Amino acid sequence: MLKGKPDKSKLPSRHVTEGPARAPHRSYYYAMGLSEQEIAQPFVGVATCWNEAAPCNIALSRQAQAVKMGVKAASGTPREFTTITVTDGIAMGHEGMRSSLASREAIADTVELTMRGHGYDALVGLAGCDKSLPGMMMAMVRLNVPSVFIYGGSILPGKVPAGANVPEDFASRDLTVQDMFEAVGRHQNGTLSDEALAILERVACPSAGACGGQFTANTMACVSEAIGLALFNSSGAPAPYESRDQYGTASGEAVMNLLEKNIRARDVVTRKALENAARVVACTGGSTNAGLHLPAIAHEAGIDFFLQDVCEIFRDTPYFVDLKPGGQYVAKDLYDAGGLPVVMKELRKAGLIHEDCLTASGRSIGEEIDRVDREADGRVIHPVDTPITKTGGVVGLQGNLAPEGAIVKVAGMSAEEQSFTGPARVFESEEEAFEAVKARTYAEGEVLVIRNEGPAGGPGMREMLATTAALSGQGMGKKVALITDGRFSGATRGFCVGHVGPEAAQGGPIALLQNGDVITIDAVKGEISVDLSDEELGSRRQAWTGAKPTNYASGALWKFAQLVGPTYKGAVTHPGASEETHVYMDL
């Protein structure tokens, strides 16, 4: 808490509140009901991704009020503002998914512009859906202000009502939106009735909150704690729980403590902190999208931490947290078992955590773990010395088909299931592949290739959940493999390789594949290759006619495609901290 008369002589808000020349500016604040004392205090931006697009974001406005109470209690003046989100579950499977990754950049940009335009001194960011979490964290690191992140919380698991006429495997388990996408596949192949589908869609998502498995939102929520931007255990409580308000209030107080101590986002997000975050992704079987978002966050700090660096961490991290989609449990179960603090306590036992990294509380990771009194329950969180598997749930791949790398989630897969060789069946878009899956015009043993879906070539690097879920629903999830220069949802399961780089639009080897080319994927060795000589690949490259034209010749997606960089560097759209000539806080 700041004591005595606030000294704003070195804070950005002095430019809008201090001295006779700022009388017009202060008149605006008086118009909004602020007192002289409130205008004299530090200004804290409280940014939310609240909207009515999906349950992920619907509770954020209420939670923001708790954050503001915490800021006020610690003698700060909160200024709430909102930014966009594109919700992947609703954007999935159609042209709307092209907006998803671009929205991450728009979120970071709009938060930056709002903070700069109004001279706010610190930031608390609330986010709920997949891209909004890294987008908000990117803005914090880009601005390098005292920052606290808070997740809106997960959705509660769905339950089928007793006696409902649905297959037993649906009736007997907790449901997530992943089950709905897979139910579509079952419906398409005639093993799920219209009645059962209608029942499931009404109960799968029973509350506010983000998708309940260790999909992208919960993966990045865990990252927010592990990287130090969020208070310990703040990401765990489901969105409907009133206890989330306590974390909101504590986050508001915490950012004022950071402001007093001048602890900024880049003091927290270091190379070691990024490595801690990657450990947590691996041990929880998290989303492959973390391989895109961690490099992007690092980029904002001027740190080279690329896809292969992330995958190096994955390679020697045990997988010991049994979460969907590869495992059995949902986010609420992890929270009930002690949450991410218990997970990090287990990682420390194995010497896999950098304990000296700072956190949003002002304490180090090691000091925070010292405060954790719970132990692994052996059900959701296994002891680190008896893991589910000895290597991480996410694996990096490289080879002549992906010189810049690729990524695959193997959580829940046996070692025997982690290698696959088969002939390619090439599709020029997700729609083309999805139609083939619906019509069953593919064969067991094939490697389905979906190209022209990269960040620039898509544009937008769409996720393929509709296609992969349909394959799983048809019982073919383990009988084919799938590779793409696009992305996969955190809810994807099966042998699905994403982020193949360079992408097809840049003339990467994936652009040169033909039907029948024999592809080998080996997640144990970390390799992905096509059985073609360098000479044959060179000959095909000479004959390549260039990137497939897209349907986006103007607007935001055109702009994104012009600016976006390679996937392995995070698909970012600006030069980053290594090229900056000033720090916002010091202007």
Protein Blocks (a to p, Z undefined) as FASTA:
>chain_A
ZZhjddfklgfklmmmgojklmmmmmmmmmnopafklmmpccdddddfbdfkbmklmmmm
mmmmmmmmmmmmnopacdddddddddfklmgopaklmmmmmmmmmmmmmmmmmmmmnopa
bdcdddfbfklmmmmmmmmmmnopacddddebiaddddddehiacdfklmmpccdfklmm
mmmmmmmnopacfklmmmmmmmmpmcgcddfblcfklmmmmmmmmnopacehklmpgfkl
mklmmmmmmmmmmmmmmmmnopafklmmcfklmmmmmmmmmmnopafklmmmmmmmmmmn
opacdfklmmmmmmmgccfbdcdfklmbdfklmmmnnpjmlmmmmmmmnopacfkbccfk
opafklmmmmpmbdcehlmmccfklcfbfbdfbdcdddjklmnopaddfehiafklmgcc
ddddddfbfklmmmmmmnopacehiacddehiafklmgooaafklmmmmmmmnopmmmcc
cddfbdcdfkbgcjddehiacdfklopaklmpcehiacdddfknopacddddfklmmmmm
mmpgbjaddfbfgdjklmmmmmpccfknoppabebjmlpcbdfklZZ
